[in-house]
Amino acid sequence: MARKTKLIVDRDFQIGEIDKRVYSSFIEHLGRAVYNGIYQPGHPSADEQGFRRDVIDLVKDLGVTQVRYPGGNFVSNFRWEDSVGPKENRKPMLDLAWRTYEPNTFGINEFSKWSAKAGTDIMMAVNLGTRGTEEALALLEYCNMDTESYWADLRRRHGDEKPYGIKLWCLGNEMDGPWQMGHKEAKEYGRLAAETAKAMKTMDHSIQTVVCGSASRTMPTFGKWEYQVLNEAYDYVDYVSLHQYWSNRAGDTEDFFAGSDDLDDFLHSVISICDAVKAEKNSKKTVNLSFDEWNVWYHSNAADDKAMEEQPWRRHPHLLEDIYTFEDAIMDGLALIKFLQHADRVKIACLAQLVNVIAPIMTEDDGKAWRQTIFWPFWLVSHYGRGTALVPVLKGDDHPTSRHDHVSDVEAVAVMNEEEDRLVIFAANRCVQDPVEFTADIRGFEGYRVLDFEALESDDLKAVNSEAGEVVKPMKRSDAVLDAGVLTTMLRPASFVTIVLGK
């Protein structure tokens, strides 16, 4: 008997408006993300500022709205003032996070110009590991203030008359992690984050701040950390950060795909903690979520650990250069569906990272840039997932995996765009062996028809893209039938589809 799943959506049952910042990414001074990634003077595609135009074109195509910078673990022993101004006067540094040599020839001056060309906003991180409130205020003044004061004047002397106007600021990175330079206990960090956010918002009323949640859900202090930090900082912050990476080291693909259920639990847990602190403080303010690091990451771990130990202090070495498979793309698609299912609270999400380092875009040092498999689910959702997320009522078959019970065969969500009179359904089949007959009841959208049907499908779960060719990419389908307000199609095993409907 064929496996079946039914989706029911109605325009009046809404989760919430999708924040465009859910389609953000991340650039850290790590490996070849910056150098020979977005910035490579002398490359055939480089512009007059050394920015690779082929990379900028792919970033624009991907639909990235905002980029988090400059870290990541890198930020926790970073002296930002050593990376601005005339390049001949900048101070190189040894980055302790990734044990590499940082020449500081690319900094916030360059990144602000790159972001303008790429059409992205900036999500800036401050060092609350080895530094503190004073240094964060100096950076904010340098970036955002149009005053006759030291750091704002210094920016002008460096050639940038107008402020950068950065609206979103991360208060450190993964401060609960023992690997972090300047690692802190929850109350200690919470107090520092509160005082830093308070001071920064006194200087610039227009900014929003993100406080560090746990580095991952598997941290022994998860939950308690969020509660204690928010108890200190709730009144001064707007978002709490979440980080999560997935792996399939065991080669168990169905259990790998079931990781989206764990993601759902993670989101519910942090939302509950935020609301518990809100209730305890009798606050009218809601703190929302910034999922500012997420991706599949495991392919290069062993090689990276060996390289950092045996060959430290190299310039932009090849680190964290995972080559992604077809199944990794499906997992990323599942994560994006989960973010849209929580659109009322997940307001920011950063695919980590953007170029070369666990990234959808790869570059050859002397060659072209190309798209990894994971480029495509992000591309599909960032292009079509604009509007209002609708409550997905899903009924259908499920299956067990090695570590999960009752895993629904299909995950799905629908997005309504009233301005464009359009409805988009994103669906993923988590069954590795079996197709699923998928129906969607959309009788509330009278007069709609199928306008486009894009599918990520492959018979090879381990298929990869490369400079030589992009074998994994969306394929057009035309076999979705819409009759009397009910859409019917087949979802191939381990697949991700985007169905666009409208008048």
Secondary structure by P-SEA (a helix, b strand, c coil): cccbbbbbbbccccccccccccccccccccccccccccccccccccccccccaaaaaaaaaacccbbbcccccccccccccccccccccbbbbbbccccccccccccaaaaaaaaaaaccccccccccccccaaaaaaaaaacccccccaaaaaaaaacccccccccbbbcccccccccccccccaaaaaaaaaaaaaaaaaacccbbbbbbcccccccccaaaaaaaaaaaccccccbbbbbbbbbcccccaaaaaaaaaaaaaaaaaaaaaaaaaaaaacccbbbbbcccccccccccaaaaaaaaaccccccccccccccccaaaaaaaaaaaaaaaaacccccbbbccccccccccbbbbccbbbbbccaaaaaaaaaaccccccccccccccccccccccccccccbbbbbbccccbbbbbbbbccccbbbbbbbbccccccccccbbbbbcccccccccccccccbbbbbbccccccccbbbbbbcccbbbbbbbcc
